[in-house]
Amino acid sequence: MERNANAYYELVAATVEAFNERIQYDQLTQDDDYSDALHEVVDGMVPHYYSDIFTVMAADGISHEFDDSGLIPDTKDVTRILQARIYEALYIDVQDDSDVVWFEENEEDDE
């Protein structure tokens, strides 16, 4: 099996795309509280299959260290720990991504 160095970047791009769809559907602006929507999108994008989890963690762009040690699950199951790390990294990186497109009302809709 060959290493996919871009697996994490591809996951971030797919998650940003899903978040953009959610933003438009919920009509979220940058000033709205979008944390629940972002959580739901990110949670749905975290891989579940062992091969996908390990492929993402072996890719460039993601560190194995948690930024917030409080997010480390109380388990010895490595895959659950890695999923939590992927979730944390995605939540931060999608939130900061420049490709996020916020909802803007059309002036025609106001009339």
C-alpha positions as CSV (number, residue, x, y, z in Angstrom):
1,M,0.0,0.0,0.0
2,E,1.4,3.3,-1.1
3,R,1.4,6.4,1.2
4,N,-1.0,9.1,0.2
5,A,0.7,12.3,1.3
6,N,-2.3,14.4,0.4
7,A,-5.0,12.4,2.2
8,Y,-5.5,14.9,5.0
9,Y,-5.5,17.9,2.6
10,E,-8.1,16.0,0.5
11,L,-10.2,15.4,3.6
12,V,-10.0,19.1,4.6
13,A,-11.1,20.1,1.1
14,A,-14.1,17.7,1.1
15,T,-15.0,18.9,4.6
16,V,-14.9,22.5,3.5
17,E,-17.1,21.7,0.6
18,A,-19.6,20.0,2.9
19,F,-19.5,22.9,5.3
20,N,-20.1,25.4,2.5
21,E,-23.2,23.4,1.5
22,R,-24.4,23.5,5.2
23,I,-23.7,27.2,5.4
24,Q,-25.9,27.9,2.3
25,Y,-28.6,25.5,3.5
26,D,-28.8,27.1,7.0
27,Q,-28.0,30.6,5.7
28,L,-25.2,31.1,8.1
29,T,-23.1,34.3,8.1
30,Q,-19.7,34.7,9.6
31,D,-21.4,36.6,12.5
32,D,-23.7,33.7,13.3
33,D,-22.9,31.0,15.8
34,Y,-21.9,28.3,13.4
35,S,-20.2,25.9,15.9
36,D,-23.0,23.3,15.9
37,A,-23.1,23.2,12.1
38,L,-19.3,22.9,11.9
39,H,-19.3,20.2,14.6
40,E,-21.9,18.1,12.7
41,V,-20.1,18.4,9.4
42,V,-16.7,17.6,10.8
43,D,-18.1,14.7,12.8
44,G,-19.6,13.3,9.7
45,M,-16.4,13.5,7.8
46,V,-14.1,11.8,10.3
47,P,-13.1,8.4,8.7
48,H,-14.4,5.2,10.3
49,Y,-12.5,2.4,8.5
50,Y,-9.1,1.5,9.8
51,S,-7.3,1.9,6.5
52,D,-8.8,5.4,6.0
53,I,-7.9,6.5,9.6
54,F,-4.3,5.3,9.2
55,T,-4.0,6.8,5.7
56,V,-5.1,10.2,7.0
57,M,-2.8,10.1,10.0
58,A,0.2,9.1,7.9
59,A,-0.4,12.0,5.5
60,D,1.2,15.4,5.4
61,G,-0.6,18.3,7.2
62,I,-1.7,16.6,10.4
63,S,0.2,16.2,13.6
64,H,-0.2,13.2,15.9
65,E,-0.2,15.6,18.9
66,F,-3.5,16.9,20.4
67,D,-3.8,20.7,20.7
68,D,-6.3,20.2,23.5
69,S,-5.4,17.3,25.8
70,G,-9.0,17.3,27.1
71,L,-10.1,15.9,23.8
72,I,-8.1,12.7,24.2
73,P,-10.7,9.9,24.8
74,D,-10.3,7.8,27.9
75,T,-9.7,4.5,26.0
76,K,-6.8,2.3,24.9
77,D,-8.4,1.9,21.4
78,V,-5.9,3.6,19.1
79,T,-8.4,4.1,16.3
80,R,-10.8,6.1,18.6
81,I,-7.9,8.2,19.7
82,L,-6.8,8.9,16.1
83,Q,-10.4,9.7,15.2
84,A,-10.5,12.3,18.0
85,R,-7.2,13.8,16.7
86,I,-8.6,13.9,13.1
87,Y,-11.7,15.6,14.4
88,E,-9.8,18.2,16.3
89,A,-7.5,19.0,13.4
90,L,-10.4,19.2,10.9
91,Y,-12.5,21.4,13.2
92,I,-9.6,23.9,13.5
93,D,-8.5,23.7,9.8
94,V,-11.9,24.0,8.3
95,Q,-12.8,26.9,10.5
96,D,-9.6,28.7,9.4
97,D,-9.8,27.7,5.7
98,S,-10.0,30.6,3.2
99,D,-12.3,28.6,0.9
100,V,-15.2,28.8,3.4
101,V,-18.0,30.8,1.7
102,W,-20.4,32.5,4.0
103,F,-24.1,33.1,3.2
104,E,-24.9,36.5,1.9
105,E,-28.5,37.6,1.4
106,N,-29.3,38.9,-2.1
107,E,-30.7,42.4,-2.2
108,E,-33.4,41.1,-4.5
109,D,-34.6,38.7,-1.7
110,D,-35.1,41.7,0.6
111,E,-37.6,43.4,-1.7
